[in-house]
Amino acid sequence: MITRNEKPGSKTRDRIADASLRLFVSQGVAKTTTRDIAKEAGIAEGTIYRHFESKEALAAEIFMETFMPLSRALVLLEGDEGPVLDRIERTVGHFCRLFDEDPTRWVYVMTYQTGRQSKLPPNTPTPYTLMLKMMKEGTASGELAEADPDLHTQIVLGMITQPAMGIVYDELDGPLAPRAGEVMKAIRKALLP
């Protein structure tokens, strides 16, 4: 489940985090001001600083509290026994269920602090690194077609994430989990020799 870790805190802190999450997803971290957050949370702007050092620290904390449980779950799925395609299928199902549970948090964790600007601790497993590992394993064993593993990893991640974004943008009806089988069918076609 994509969720904040349970920490001792206040309802005000949670309201700030929830309001920030909605704003960060709808208008981006850079364009969201502490004034926007305070208004959305129904608090005075200075109250934010009693709970968080800065807007950037707030954004990073929301991300890490959400991302780290996801990373741990993906490590378990990737490390399961069995054929690579079965593990990819379980990963697809997991992503779809997470999206259905909390689309706003899912969008945030999939779009915040990625790529070269990432503030993840070094060697933190990500959806990309774990999928790449499975792609290389599947190619080496002959289970998957011989292909550029980096490119195929991006293609597969796109096949998983794009239907979710279609729901976010009202281009596709949800929920997503019942469609996981159809997504996996397309992935199999792209990856099989």
N, C-alpha and C positions, 0 to 999 in steps of 0.2 A: 504494500500500500504506500502511495506517496503521501506522506504526512509529516508534519513537524514532530520532532522528538518531544516526548513529554518532559517538560522541564518545570521546575518550580517557577512560577511567574505570576503575573497579575492579569486580570481580565483586560486592563488597559494595554498592556504589552501585546496581548493577543489581538486586540482590536487594531493596534498600530500595524502589526505584521499582516493581518488579513486585508486591511485597507491598502497597504503598500503593495501586496501581491496583486490585487485587482488592478491597481493603477500601473504597476510595472508591466503587466501583461497588455493592458489596453493602450498605453501611450509610451512605454519604454522607460527604463531606469533613468536615462539621461534627461528626458523631458519631464519627469515627475519631480516636483519640488516638495520640500518639507511642508510648505503651506498647503499643497494639494493633499498630502497624506493626512495632515491635521484635520482638514475639512472633511475628508472622506471618513476618518475615524471618529469625528465629533469631539475633538480635543483641542486644547491650545497647542500651538506649534512647539513651544518650549518643552512640552511634556514628552515629545519624542526623544529629546536628549537625556531625559531621566532614565530611559530604557535602552537607548542605542547611542553609540558614539557619534555616528554620522549616518546620512542616508546610504552611503556606500557600504558601511558596515551592516546596516539593516538589510540591504539587498543581498550581500554576501551570506549573511546568516540564514536568511530564508532559503537561499539556494543550497547551502551546505546541509541544513537540517532536512531538506527534501532529497538532495542528490545522494548522500551517503547511504541511506537505507536502500535506494534503488541500485546503487553500485554493488552493495553486498548481495542483493537478490540476484542480480545478473551474473555475478561471479558463481553463485551456486548453480544457476541454470546452465552456464557455459561448462562448468565442471562435472555436470551429470554424466552418467554412463550412457552409452548408446550411440547410434549414428548421429552424425552432425546435423542432418536435416531434421531429425526428431528434436534435437536441442534447440535448433533455430525455431522450430514450430512452437515449442514451449515458451521461448523468448517472445515470439510474436503474440501469443496468447496473453502473456504477462503484460506486455506493453498495452495491449488493447484494454485489458481490465483496469490497468492504472489510469488510462485516459478516461474511461467511463466513470471511475470513482471520483475524479476531481480534474476536469478538463483544464481549469485555470492553472492549477499547480503543475499539471503535466506540461502545458505550453511553456510555463516559466522555466521549468527545469531543463527542457529541451532547447531553449533559446538563450538562456542567460549564461554568460561567461564560458563560451565555447571557443574552440580554436586557439589561436596563438595568444589571445588575451586571457586565457583561462587562469583562474586563481586556485585551481585544484592543487592539492598537495602532489608533489612529484610521484609518478607511478600509480596514481589512483586509477583503478579500472573504470573505463567509460563505455557507453554502448558501442562506440566505434572500435576501441581496442579489443573488446571482448568478441565482437562480431568478426573482426579481422582475424583474430586467433582461430575462431571456428572455420572461417573461410580457408585459411592456410592449411589447417588440419584436413579439411574435406578435400581440398585439391591434392594434397600430398598422398592421401589414402586412395584417391581415384573416385571417391564418392561424388565429388563435384567436378564440373567441367574445368578444364585447364583455362585459366583466365587471370587477368590482372587482379590480385586479391584486394588491393586498395580501391580500385574502381568498382568491383563487384560488391564490396562492403558498403560503399556509398549508395549503390543502386538498391541493395536490400534495405538499408536503413530508410531510404526514400520511399520504398514500397510499404514500409511499416508506418512511417510518420505522415506521409502525404494524405492518406485517408482520414487520419485524425484532424489534420489541418482543414480538410474539406468540411468536416463537421463543424469546426470552429468558425469557418467562414460561411456557414449555411449553404454549402454547395452539395452536401451529402447529409442524409438523415442518419442520426445515431439510433441506438448505441453502436459502438464499434466492436465489442467483444463477439457478438453473433456473426460478424463478418471476418473473424480471424482466419477461419478455414479458407475462405476465398482469397484472402491476402496470401496465405501460405501456398495455395495452389499456384498463384502467379510467381511467387518466389521459387518454387520448385522448377517451374518451366524455365526460369532465368538461369538456374544453377546446375541443372542436371546435364550430364555429358550427352 
